[in-house]
Amino acid sequence: MVSLSALYFVCSTLLSGSHAFEIEDVDVLNEKWGSDWNFAGITTFARLPTNRCLVDFNTTYDVAVVGVPFDTAVSYRPGARFGPRAIRAASMRQNKLRGFNARAGFNPYQNWAHVVDCMDISVTPMDNVLALHQMTEAFHNLLAHNTTHPEFGKVPRLVALGGDHSVVLPHLRALHSIYGEITVIHFDAHLDTWLPNKYPEGWDSSLGSGIGEFTHGSMFWMASEEGLLSKNCIHAGLRTRLSGTDYEDYRDDKEQGFLRITCDDIDDFKPAGIIEIIKKRVPEGAPVYISVDIDVIDPSAAPGTGTPEVGGWSTRELIRLLRGLGDLNLVGADIVEVSPAYDHAENTAMAGMQVAYELLTSMVMNRAKEGVHLDPSREELGLPASSYSEFKQVSKDEDHSEL
């Protein structure tokens, strides 16, 4: 039991003021305790404010990051359900204060856009029929939110963190309901337009769920069959093996409206040439969706993925390509197939984080009316402005409110 003398000592000490606590102003307290070191604090993407956007429909945002922890449509190694968590953890060195993208000459977190982390879509790992329904409804709802700054656009932009690559299908369904046919720029080692019969199965399909065609290798075929895609889509970074004894897979792919750029083509065309090929194919003003499978990067730099293929692009090459496409009408994007169980030293997660950051930068910068800066170091070296800095800055009189 506590003695009366001990209790008297505690009370008298507090009353004497030797340990008196002075309530400070909120601004002072915020200055003292309102920030964390980059290894501490609650994990959100780039320390962005977070909301359960699917629960609170009053939440407004212009650009949102959303996790899609789904990986039961894979054909090889699972584990991408943990991708959103890993990418967010890798992004903790970013914040609003230290978010200036030196490549772009721009800080996407300190400009016109209200950028938030909408947390994860709750997706069942038990039933792919239900999961596809959940994801489709979620993307429709997320895109139906009001924007914070409608003068820059009435439809928010989403950067989805996968999850396996099949999560692109529900995102495209939701975008198609707003914009019509979408032009997809698809960075991947694989086609992902395979017809379901390219996955041989000796069992009677009627015994299954009826959704066996929904995989991370056939979702663009499904999107094409549903009429979601334009005939100006592009693959970039291909180096996969094909079915059969010839290029039948390529013929099927062409019928779905895709142009193929292989990984080796960068040796002949260089990044600038690849960018030019892509931009010539995309109609001016067309709604564009950029989908990045992390396996487009060589597994020496990004080993943590489900279907790695040797001989891929470097992270620097991929970032350069993304930068060069930043002035397109980017209405949605994703980074998928990060599977941290196979990663080493967070290399893959950091690559995924950087891809998301570059995509987010493009979404905000494309509509920025100010805040874009030229890199002085390039001028000092006698080099031309970077591809990011060459973007046409939006006129202050230009209206994006209907987009």
ROZA-837592 format. One record per atom (N, C-alpha, C): x, y, z. Coordinates in pm, whole numbers, padded with zeros to 5 digits, always signed. Atoms other than C-alpha are relative to their C-alpha. Layout:
% ROZA-837592
XYZ ...
END
This chain:
% ROZA-837592
+00084-00120+00000 +00000+00000+00000 +00087+00125+00000 -00073-00126+00001 +00111+00357-00062 -00017+00067+00135 +00007-00064-00132 +00197+00525+00268 -00054+00141-00013 +00052-00137+00000 +00032+00853+00366 +00110+00102-00020 -00111-00094+00015 +00373+01018+00382 +00043+00013-00146 -00036-00004+00142 +00452+00921+00023 -00103+00078-00080 +00106-00072+00069 +00114+01047-00095 +00008+00149+00027 -00015-00142-00037 +00169+01373+00094 +00115+00063-00077 -00117-00053+00072 +00511+01413-00073 -00034+00031-00145 +00037-00020+00141 +00367+01370-00423 -00091+00121-00014 +00094-00112+00010 +00081+01611-00362 +00066+00134+00028 -00065-00126-00034 +00296+01874-00200 +00098+00043-00108 -00093-00032+00109 +00552+01852-00482 -00074+00062-00117 +00078-00053+00111 +00285+01907-00745 -00053+00139+00030 +00058-00128-00038 +00126+02191-00553 +00105+00108+00015 -00105-00100-00020 +00458+02357-00486 +00044+00065-00129 -00034-00059+00130 +00506+02416-00856 +00135-00044-00052 -00132+00042+00049 +00847+02246-00883 -00012-00087-00124 +00025+00078+00121 +00692+02018-01146 -00124+00053-00071 +00121-00057+00059 +00423+02254-01265 +00004-00013-00152 +00012+00017+00145 +00299+02193-01622 -00075+00119-00058 +00061-00117+00063 +00228+02499-01830 -00053-00038-00137 +00061+00034+00129 -00014+02448-02118 +00042+00105-00102 -00052-00093+00100 +00151+02600-02424 -00099+00017-00114 +00081-00028+00117 -00006+02747-02733 +00011-00116-00100 +00003+00112+00095 -00108+02491-02998 +00108+00015-00106 -00102-00021+00101 +00125+02648-03254 +00139-00035+00053 -00129+00033-00062 +00418+02614-03014 +00014-00151+00014 -00003+00145-00015 +00329+02253-02940 +00019-00069-00135 -00017+00057+00133 +00299+02180-03310 +00143+00013-00047 -00139-00021+00040 +00641+02328-03369 +00093-00097+00073 -00083+00092-00078 +00784+02109-03093 -00020-00146-00039 +00031+00142+00010 +00605+01781-03153 -00078-00038-00126 +00089+00026+00112 +00415+01811-03480 +00062-00067-00120 -00065+00067+00112 +00671+01646-03705 +00084-00116+00051 -00079+00118-00035 +00862+01318-03710 +00123-00008-00088 -00111+00038+00085 +01196+01201-03833 -00052-00099-00104 +00051+00082+00109 +01171+01004-04155 -00009-00149+00032 +00012+00141-00040 +01199+00673-03967 -00109-00019+00105 +00099+00007-00107 +00916+00752-03724 -00136+00048-00049 +00133-00049+00032 +00545+00822-03726 -00087-00104-00067 +00097+00087+00066 +00234+00663-03873 +00029-00002-00150 -00037+00015+00140 +00292+00528-04224 -00115+00036-00093 +00086-00031+00114 +00108+00703-04505 +00094+00033-00116 -00086-00031+00113 +00235+00771-04855 +00050+00143+00014 -00064-00132-00007 +00481+01062-04829 -00054+00084+00116 +00054-00068-00118 +00327+01147-04490 -00120+00090-00034 +00118-00076+00039 +00017+01276-04667 -00111-00016+00103 +00118+00020-00085 -00300+01338-04469 -00081-00118-00052 +00071+00122+00039 -00510+01024-04468 -00147+00007+00038 +00144+00007-00025 -00883+00965-04489 -00051-00136-00046 +00072+00116+00052 -01110+00665-04520 -00100+00054-00103 +00078-00070+00102 -01239+00812-04844 -00124-00080-00041 +00115+00082+00037 -01473+00518-04909 -00108+00001+00108 +00096-00010-00109 -01644+00581-04576 -00054+00142+00012 +00037-00141-00014 -01645+00961-04562 -00010+00065-00138 +00017-00054+00135 -01793+01088-04887 +00013+00151-00003 -00021-00145-00005 -01752+01447-04769 +00146+00038-00021 -00142-00026+00024 -01375+01413-04813 +00020+00048-00143 -00032-00048+00134 -01253+01620-05107 +00150-00012-00023 -00141+00007+00037 -00924+01581-05291 +00012+00020-00150 -00028-00016+00143 -00767+01659-05627 +00077-00120-00054 -00076+00119+00034 -00522+01370-05636 +00005-00087+00125 -00003+00090-00115 -00533+01063-05413 +00083-00123-00032 -00068+00129+00005 -00311+00764-05350 -00091-00100+00069 +00085+00103-00062 -00505+00444-05279 +00065-00137-00017 -00056+00134+00006 -00381+00096-05195 -00105-00102-00041 +00089+00109+00042 -00530-00214-05358 +00071-00132+00032 -00077+00117-00045 -00393-00512-05159 -00063-00132-00044 +00062+00119+00060 -00513-00788-05392 +00103-00074-00083 -00100+00074+00079 -00298-01069-05536 -00043-00143-00031 +00044+00138+00025 -00515-01376-05593 -00038-00024-00146 +00015+00024+00144 -00517-01340-05973 +00136-00023-00065 -00135+00019+00054 -00145-01417-06010 +00015-00139-00060 -00029+00129+00063 -00002-01698-06221 +00130-00061+00050 -00128+00053-00049 +00330-01737-06039 +00014+00032+00148 -00025-00024-00142 +00452-01588-05709 -00099+00101+00058 +00088-00097-00067 +00193-01426-05478 +00080+00090+00094 -00063-00088-00098 +00268-01156-05222 -00019+00147-00026 +00017-00142+00032 +00175-00831-05397 -00109+00066+00085 +00098-00063-00090 -00108-00781-05146 +00070+00086+00105 -00076-00079-00095 +00167-00644-04923 +00073+00117-00067 -00065-00107+00073 +00283-00403-05194 -00034+00140+00048 +00033-00136-00046 +00087-00095-05079 +00069+00037+00130 -00065-00027-00129 +00226-00126-04728 +00149+00027-00021 -00143-00016+00022 +00584-00163-04856 +00031+00132-00071 -00023-00125+00074 +00557+00130-05099 -00018+00119+00093 +00020-00109-00094 +00417+00354-04829 +00118+00012+00096 -00114-00004-00093 +00695+00257-04588 +00123+00059-00067 -00116-00053+00073 +00955+00333-04856 -00013+00149-00028 +00022-00142+00031 +00798+00676-04909 +00015+00091+00121 +00003-00079-00123 +00844+00792-04550 +00107+00110+00004 -00100-00107+00005 +01149+01003-04639 -00053+00122-00073 +00064-00115+00065 +00915+01226-04839 -00093+00069+00098 +00105-00074-00069 +00700+01497-04690 -00023+00130-00077 +00035-00123+00070 +00548+01827-04792 +00118+00096-00005 -00113-00091-00007 +00856+02019-04680 +00113-00044-00091 -00110+00054+00081 +01106+01789-04856 -00056-00079-00119 +00063+00068+00111 +00892+01702-05157 +00032+00059-00136 -00034-00064+00128 +01054+01919-05426 +00069-00101-00090 -00053+00094+00098 +01119+01701-05731 +00103+00074-00086 -00105-00074+00069 +01455+01826-05858 +00003-00030-00149 +00007+00033+00142 +01412+01642-06188 -00106+00083-00070 +00111-00074+00060 +01084+01821-06246 +00007+00149+00025 +00001-00140-00040 +01168+02151-06081 -00132+00039+00062 +00139-00018-00043 +00841+02117-05893 -00026-00080+00127 +00042+00071-00120 +00692+02022-05556 -00150-00030-00011 +00143+00031+00018 +00360+01836-05609 -00082+00015+00126 +00071-00010-00128 +00274+01865-05240 -00019+00145+00046 +00014-00141-00037 +00304+02245-05227 -00038+00083-00123 +00049-00075+00114 +00107+02364-05526 -00151+00007+00010 +00144-00021-00002 -00257+02390-05625 -00078-00118+00057 +00079+00121-00025 -00361+02030-05554 -00004-00040+00146 +00013+00065-00131 -00494+01881-05233 +00020-00150-00023 -00039+00139+00022 -00323+01541-05228 -00016-00077+00131 +00025+00077-00121 -00432+01273-04980 +00031-00147-00025 -00010+00145+00004 -00378+00907-04900 -00135-00056+00044 +00134+00054-00028 -00717+00733-04919 +00004-00139+00063 -00017+00130-00065 -00580+00424-04742 -00026-00112-00101 +00013+00116+00087 -00665+00080-04886 -00146-00033-00029 +00128+00062+00031 -00962-00071-05064 -00003-00135+00071 +00012+00129-00069 -01080-00361-04849 -00045-00105-00100 +00026+00100+00104 -01060-00660-05085 +00013-00140+00059 -00007+00136-00051 -01139-01019-04997 +00106-00081-00073 -00094+00091+00065 -00862-01274-05064 -00061-00137-00025 +00064+00132+00004 -01116-01558-05065 -00082-00026-00125 +00097+00016+00108 -01337-01495-05367 +00027+00107-00106 -00035-00098+00102 -01221-01330-05691 -00121+00067-00065 +00122-00062+00054 -01577-01271-05812 -00039+00119+00087 +00034-00107-00093 -01653-01069-05502 +00107+00109-00001 -00109-00098-00002 -01309-00903-05507 -00008+00095-00118 +00011-00086+00118 -01356-00774-05861 -00117+00097+00016 +00115-00089-00026 -01697-00636-05763 +00038+00108+00100 -00041-00097-00103 -01549-00469-05453 +00089+00108-00059 -00094-00097+00056 -01266-00305-05646 -00069+00093-00101 +00071-00082+00099 -01495-00187-05928 -00086+00106+00069 +00084-00096-00073 -01741-00027-05685 +00085+00105+00070 -00086-00093-00073 -01457+00128-05485 +00056+00108-00092 -00056-00100+00092 -01295+00297-05787 -00109+00096-00051 +00111-00089+00038 -01633+00431-05903 -00025+00103+00110 +00029-00091-00111 -01691+00578-05558 +00112+00101+00022 -00112-00091-00022 -01342+00726-05525 +00004+00110-00106 +00000-00100+00108 -01374+00902-05862 -00123+00090+00005 +00121-00082-00012 -01718+01036-05765 +00013+00109+00106 -00020-00105-00101 -01576+01251-05482 +00016+00136-00068 -00025-00135+00047 -01577+01626-05528 +00148+00033+00014 -00138-00047-00012 -01241+01787-05592 +00004+00122+00092 -00018-00114-00090 -01103+02045-05351 +00008+00130-00079 -00016-00118+00086 -01020+02286-05635 -00063-00029-00136 +00068+00036+00125 -01283+02231-05907 +00039+00086-00119 -00045-00083+00112 -01140+02517-06114 +00115-00067-00076 -00107+00074+00067 -00853+02277-06194 -00050-00134-00055 +00056+00126+00046 -01082+01983-06269 -00101-00054+00100 +00108+00047-00087 -01401+01831-06134 +00010-00148+00033 -00017+00143-00027 -01282+01469-06140 +00138-00022+00061 -00132+00023-00060 -01004+01362-05902 +00081-00102-00078 -00092+00098+00058 -00700+01165-06018 +00044-00096+00109 -00042+00101-00095 -00599+00840-05850 +00129-00065-00046 -00118+00084+00021 -00260+00671-05822 -00020-00124+00086 +00028+00124-00072 -00328+00309-05728 +00129-00075+00028 -00115+00081-00039 -00071+00103-05538 -00047-00145+00010 +00039+00141-00006 -00109-00268-05617 +00087-00077+00095 +00096+00080+00072 -00160-00545-05568 +00057-00054-00129 -00042+00053+00129 -00121-00766-05871 -00062+00084-00111 +00034-00091+00110 -00177-00621-06217 -00147-00005-00038 +00142+00007+00034 -00538-00734-06242 -00079+00118+00055 +00073-00111-00061 -00635-00434-06027 -00022+00115-00097 +00020-00106+00099 -00610-00216-06337 -00139-00008-00063 +00130+00015+00068 -00937-00358-06478 -00111+00079+00069 +00105-00081-00063 -01173-00212-06215 +00026+00150-00007 -00034-00142+00013 -00986+00120-06232 -00041+00051-00138 +00036-00040+00136 -01033+00133-06610 -00151+00003-00019 +00147-00002+00009 -01401+00046-06576 -00056+00132+00053 +00048-00124-00060 -01453+00344-06349 +00036+00121-00085 -00042-00112+00084 -01253+00580-06571 -00080+00005-00130 +00076+00004+00125 -01437+00465-06884 -00139+00058+00017 +00134-00054-00025 -01770+00559-06725 +00000+00152+00000 -00013-00146-00002 -01639+00918-06708 +00052+00054-00133 -00072-00056+00114 -01409+00965-07007 -00026-00072-00132 +00008+00081+00120 -01505+00695-07256 +00127-00081-00017 -00116+00086+00026 -01227+00495-07423 +00128+00063+00054 -00124-00044-00065 -00895+00518-07240 +00120-00051-00081 -00126+00041+00061 -00549+00512-07400 +00096-00041+00110 -00088+00055-00104 -00327+00290-07187 +00144-00002-00049 -00144+00015+00022 +00051+00327-07176 +00047-00096+00108 -00020+00115-00089 +00158-00001-07023 +00148-00037+00005 -00140+00037-00020 +00511-00048-06884 +00006-00136+00068 +00006+00136-00052 +00569-00419-06833 +00094-00088-00081 -00076+00101+00073 +00787-00715-06923 -00092-00090-00081 +00096+00094+00058 +00470-00901-07027 -00113+00073-00072 +00108-00060+00079 +00184-00840-07269 -00124+00029+00083 +00122-00011-00081 -00104-00897-07025 -00125+00017-00085 +00118+00003+00088 -00338-00924-07325 -00029-00143-00044 +00017+00139+00039 -00335-01302-07333 -00146-00042+00007 +00133+00058-00001 -00656-01474-07427 -00005-00110+00107 +00007+00100-00107 -00781-01702-07148 +00041-00140-00044 -00036+00135+00043 -00725-02011-07364 +00151-00020-00010 -00145+00014-00003 -00351-01940-07348 +00048-00053+00135 -00030+00063-00128 -00367-02071-06991 -00068-00137-00001 +00065+00131+00019 -00430-02444-07057 -00051-00058+00131 +00060+00062-00118 -00660-02624-06815 -00083-00119-00046 +00068+00121+00042 -00779-02982-06850 -00133-00024+00066 +00124+00021-00074 -01066-02950-06608 -00117+00072-00065 +00124-00062+00048 -01426-02866-06694 -00016+00135+00069 +00005-00134-00058 -01446-02488-06645 -00132+00027+00074 +00128-00021-00068 -01811-02516-06536 +00006-00039+00147 -00016+00036-00141 -01684-02664-06211 +00055+00116+00083 -00063-00112-00070 -01514-02336-06125 -00095+00116+00023 +00077-00119-00037 -01625-01986-06035 -00056+00073-00121 +00044-00071+00120 -01674-01875-06394 +00076+00128-00026 -00079-00122+00018 -01414-01600-06361 +00148-00035-00015 -00138+00042+00020 -01100-01795-06447 +00074+00086-00100 -00066-00088+00098 -01033-01548-06729 +00057+00125+00064 -00048-00120-00070 -00967-01274-06471 +00133-00032+00067 -00134+00022-00054 -00590-01293-06418 +00085+00125-00022 -00089-00114+00021 -00296-01055-06402 +00069-00005-00135 -00054+00007+00135 -00207-01167-06755 -00105+00015-00108 +00108-00009+00100 -00544-01128-06925 -00092+00119+00020 +00097-00107-00033 -00704-00818-06773 -00010+00104-00110 +00013-00095+00111 -00619-00598-07074 -00083-00061-00113 +00091+00066+00095 -00787-00858-07298 -00144+00022+00045 +00134-00023-00052 -01092-00830-07071 -00042+00146-00022 +00031-00142+00019 -01073-00449-07086 -00033+00029-00146 +00025-00018+00143 -01057-00465-07466 -00136-00058-00038 +00129+00063+00028 -01353-00705-07480 -00116+00085+00052 +00105-00085-00058 -01553-00465-07261 -00007+00137-00066 +00003-00127+00071 -01474-00174-07494 +00055+00118+00079 -00053-00106-00086 -01279+00021-07233 +00118+00074-00063 -00127-00051+00050 -00966+00083-07443 -00013+00060-00140 -00012-00053+00136 -00885+00297-07744 +00089-00095-00081 -00087+00080+00087 -00697+00149-08038 +00138+00065-00013 -00129-00069+00002 -00394+00367-07958 +00085-00035+00122 -00073+00038-00121 -00260+00179-07657 +00142-00047-00033 -00143+00031+00019 +00110+00102-07609 +00050-00087+00113 -00083+00071-00097 +00320-00159-07434 +00142+00055-00010 -00140-00043+00002 +00673-00056-07335 +00080-00083+00100 -00087+00078-00088 +00953-00270-07195 -00015-00150-00013 +00029+00143+00014 +00841-00609-07328 +00127-00083-00017 -00109+00096+00022 +01078-00906-07305 -00045-00141+00040 +00055+00127-00046 +00849-01199-07225 +00013-00109-00106 +00015+00112+00092 +00838-01545-07378 -00145-00004-00048 +00132+00003+00060 +00540-01611-07604 -00053-00143-00007 +00062+00131+00014 +00298-01897-07660 +00030-00058-00137 -00007+00067+00129 +00335-02155-07936 +00134+00008-00069 -00122+00007+00079 +00588-02149-08218 +00025+00124-00085 -00022-00122+00077 +00549-01802-08368 -00053+00120+00078 +00043-00125-00064 +00414-01451-08298 -00152+00012+00010 +00145-00003-00010 +00050-01547-08255 -00046+00094+00112 +00036-00089-00110 +00039-01363-07921 +00006+00146-00043 -00010-00136+00050 +00153-01047-08098 -00116+00035-00091 +00114-00025+00088 -00123-01084-08358 -00127+00025+00083 +00115-00022-00089 -00382-01119-08082 +00009+00138+00066 -00023-00128-00067 -00230-00817-07910 -00031+00117-00093 +00024-00107+00097 -00244-00604-08224 -00149+00021-00023 +00144-00011+00019 -00614-00682-08270 -00066+00077+00115 +00054-00071-00116 -00669-00534-07924 +00042+00147+00003 -00031-00142+00014 -00514-00203-08033 +00130+00044+00064 -00126-00035-00066 -00165-00217-07880 +00115+00007-00099 -00132-00007+00064 +00170-00106-08022 +00101-00052+00100 -00096+00063-00091 +00464-00301-07878 +00139+00063-00014 -00138-00048-00009 +00795-00144-07771 +00073-00096+00092 -00071+00098-00082 +01040-00404-07650 +00107+00067+00085 -00104-00053-00089 +01299-00360-07381 +00126+00035-00079 -00121-00024+00078 +01579-00384-07638 -00008+00125-00087 +00016-00117+00088 +01434-00097-07841 +00064+00126+00056 -00060-00119-00060 +01577+00151-07595 +00146+00015-00043 -00138-00007+00049 +01925+00061-07725 +00007+00070-00135 +00002-00059+00134 +01826+00173-08074 -00058+00141+00000 +00072-00128+00005 +01591+00464-08002 +00040+00096+00112 -00031-00080-00120 +01724+00586-07664 -00131+00046+00065 +00124-00043-00066 +01475+00720-07408 -00077+00107-00077 +00068-00108+00073 +01401+01032-07615 -00079-00055-00119 +00069+00060+00114 +01309+00817-07915 -00123-00078+00042 +00116+00074-00052 +01080+00593-07709 -00112+00098+00035 +00100-00102-00038 +00905+00902-07570 -00069+00054-00125 +00057-00056+00124 +00858+01039-07923 -00097-00098-00065 +00088+00102+00059 +00709+00710-08049 -00133-00004+00074 +00122+00008-00081 +00460+00698-07762 -00087+00123-00022 +00079-00123+00008 +00354+01062-07789 -00060+00019-00139 +00058-00007+00134 +00302+01038-08165 -00124-00088-00012 +00112+00095+00010 +00062+00748-08110 -00122+00047+00080 +00110-00043-00087 -00147+00916-07839 -00068+00122-00061 +00069-00118+00054 -00414+01151-07983 +00006+00117+00098 -00009-00118-00086 -00389+01506-07852 -00123+00012+00090 +00108-00017-00097 -00594+01552-07538 -00069-00127+00043 +00066+00126-00035 -00690+01184-07515 +00022-00033+00147 -00020+00043-00139 -00748+01051-07162 +00098-00118+00005 -00109+00098-00005 -00435+00853-07075 +00009-00063+00139 -00024+00074-00125 -00379+00587-06811 +00138-00063-00011 -00133+00062-00002 -00021+00490-06724 +00002-00110+00105 -00004+00116-00088 +00015+00143-06577 +00142-00054+00002 -00140+00042-00014 +00356+00040-06442 +00007-00128+00083 -00034+00124-00070 +00433-00320-06355 +00148+00010+00036 -00138-00018-00045 +00750-00309-06147 +00096-00095-00068 -00092+00093+00066 +00887-00607-06342 +00052+00053-00133 -00063-00063+00116 +00957-00371-06633 +00145+00036+00032 -00136-00027-00046 +01267-00290-06427 +00076-00131+00012 -00083+00120-00011 +01554-00539-06433 -00003-00054+00143 +00008+00056-00135 +01534-00782-06137 +00124+00025+00085 -00115-00038-00081 +01884-00679-06031 -00029+00124+00082 +00037-00122-00070 +01727-00349-05927 -00135-00012+00069 +00134+00017-00058 +01374-00470-05847 -00034-00149+00005 +00023+00145-00008 +01379-00837-05741 -00133-00038+00062 +00119+00034-00076 +01066-00818-05527 -00127+00009-00082 +00119+00001+00085 +00801-00908-05782 -00038-00144-00031 +00053+00134+00016 +00589-01205-05882 +00049-00074-00121 -00043+00066+00123 +00707-01276-06238 +00120+00074-00059 -00117-00074+00047 +01061-01137-06280 +00051-00053-00134 -00061+00033+00129 +01226-01132-06623 +00133+00074-00011 -00133-00062+00009 +01597-01068-06679 +00007+00094-00120 -00025-00089+00113 +01725-00792-06906 -00091+00120-00008 +00094-00112+00000 +01493-00512-06800 +00066+00136+00000 -00049-00137-00006 +01525-00137-06794 +00052+00033+00139 -00045-00051-00130 +01705+00048-06518 -00107+00093+00056 +00094-00095-00060 +01511+00261-06273 +00018+00139-00062 -00025-00132+00058 +01678+00568-06422 -00065+00012-00138 +00062-00004+00133 +01561+00478-06774 -00152+00013+00011 +00146-00006-00016 +01204+00420-06655 -00044+00138+00046 +00036-00133-00050 +01194+00747-06463 +00011+00104-00112 -00017-00094+00113 +01326+00932-06769 -00118-00009-00096 +00114+00018+00089 +01047+00784-06981 -00127+00059+00061 +00118-00055-00066 +00779+00873-06727 +00002+00153-00002 -00012-00145+00003 +00911+01228-06710 -00039+00056-00136 +00027-00049+00135 +00889+01264-07086 -00146-00008-00041 +00142+00015+00032 +00521+01165-07083 -00088+00085+00091 +00073-00070-00104 +00422+01402-06806 -00097+00105-00048 +00093-00103+00049 +00242+01652-07029 -00122-00059-00069 +00121+00062+00053 -00015+01399-07147 -00117+00021+00097 +00120-00016-00083 -00372+01412-07015 -00017-00124+00087 -00007+00118-00085 -00305+01166-06735 -00119-00002+00097 +00121+00004-00082 -00640+01070-06580 +00006-00107+00109 -00014+00104-00101 -00520+00773-06375 +00130-00074-00020 -00128+00071+00009 -00218+00558-06299 +00008-00105+00109 -00025+00099-00104 -00089+00264-06103 +00146-00043-00001 -00126+00073-00011 +00226+00094-05982 -00036-00132+00068 +00050+00129-00046 +00169-00278-05934 +00112-00105+00006 -00084+00121-00005 +00329-00618-05864 +00124+00014+00088 -00106-00004-00100 +00559-00505-05582 -00032-00105+00105 +00022+00112-00091 +00594-00820-05372 +00117-00005+00099 -00115-00023-00089 +00812-00738-05069 +00063-00126+00057 -00060+00122-00053 +00866-01099-04960 +00123-00042-00080 -00113+00036+00085 +01112-01135-05251 +00097+00117-00018 -00082-00120+00015 +01269-00791-05208 +00129-00011+00080 -00126-00009-00073 +01617-00704-05086 +00025+00146+00033 -00034-00135-00046 +01693-00393-04880 -00097+00106-00049 +00105-00092+00044 +01365-00233-04991 +00023+00054-00141 -00031-00054+00133 +01505-00188-05344 -00125+00012-00087 +00119-00001+00085 +01180-00281-05519 -00103+00099+00053 +00096-00093-00060 +00962-00088-05276 +00040+00145-00027 -00046-00136+00028 +01177+00222-05323 -00021+00037-00146 +00026-00026+00142 +01153+00187-05701 -00149+00027-00022 +00144-00022+00011 +00775+00156-05670 -00042+00135+00055 +00029-00131-00060 +00763+00460-05443 +00038+00111-00096 -00046-00105+00091 +00964+00665-05693 -00091+00012-00122 +00093-00001+00113 +00736+00563-05979 -00129+00073+00038 +00123-00067-00045 +00429+00670-05779 +00021+00150+00015 -00034-00141-00020 +00599+00999-05691 +00009+00073-00134 -00011-00063+00132 +00682+01072-06057 -00137+00015-00065 +00134-00007+00058 +00327+00991-06168 -00083+00108+00067 +00071-00102-00076 +00182+01206-05893 +00049+00140-00038 -00057-00128+00042 +00419+01488-05988 -00059+00045-00133 +00053-00034+00132 +00299+01474-06348 -00146+00043+00008 +00142-00033-00013 -00068+01480-06246 -00021+00142+00050 +00015-00134-00057 -00022+01796-06042 +00066+00105-00089 -00077-00099+00076 +00240+01969-06256 -00067+00036-00132 +00062-00023+00130 +00043+01931-06577 -00100+00114+00004 +00100-00106-00012 -00215+02177-06445 +00049+00118+00083 -00053-00108-00083 +00012+02401-06241 +00007+00130-00078 -00008-00132+00061 -00010+02772-06316 +00127+00074+00041 -00124-00060-00048 +00308+02853-06128 +00076-00105+00080 -00078+00089-00086 +00584+02692-05925 +00089-00097-00074 -00088+00085+00077 +00769+02519-06211 +00132+00073-00023 -00130-00067+00006 +01141+02596-06204 +00096-00077-00090 -00106+00061+00079 +01429+02531-06442 +00117-00035+00090 -00113+00046-00080 +01723+02339-06302 +00123+00084-00033 -00115-00086+00031 +02012+02588-06271 +00127-00079-00030 -00122+00077+00023 +02272+02309-06272 +00012-00039-00147 -00007+00034+00142 +02178+02210-06629 +00046+00121-00081 -00042-00122+00070 +02217+02570-06743 +00149+00024+00020 -00142-00021-00028 +02556+02588-06573 +00088-00097-00078 -00074+00098+00078 +02662+02274-06760 -00018+00019-00150 +00025-00025+00142 +02539+02416-07090 -00094-00100-00062 +00094+00101+00049 +02263+02153-07119 -00137+00063-00019 +00136-00051+00016 +01908+02210-07245 -00085-00036+00121 +00092+00031-00110 +01617+02208-07003 -00041-00145-00005 +00042+00139-00005 +01505+01865-06887 -00137-00014-00063 +00129+00025+00064 +01202+01699-07043 -00116+00047+00086 +00104-00052-00089 +00996+01790-06736 -00012+00151-00015 +00003-00146+00000 +01094+02156-06749 -00045+00057-00133 +00045-00046+00131 +01003+02175-07117 -00152+00001-00012 +00145+00004+00005 +00636+02122-07031 -00057+00138-00027 +00074-00125+00020 +00400+02387-07156 -00070+00034+00131 +00069-00041-00121 +00294+02577-06848 -00141+00045-00035 +00140-00031+00023 -00080+02617-06820 -00024+00149+00013 +00035-00142-00007 -00207+02964-06897 -00095+00024+00116 +00089-00032-00112 -00379+03135-06606 -00144+00018-00047 +00135-00015+00052 -00676+03182-06834 -00058-00132-00048 +00046+00127+00053 -00698+02817-06936 -00091-00069+00102 +00101+00057-00089 -01002+02639-06792 +00004-00151-00007 +00001+00146-00007 -00979+02277-06677 -00121-00051+00077 +00106+00036-00093 -01299+02275-06476 -00088-00113-00051 +00087+00104+00053 -01480+02039-06712 +00072-00133-00016 -00077+00122+00023 -01201+01779-06723 -00001-00089+00122 
END
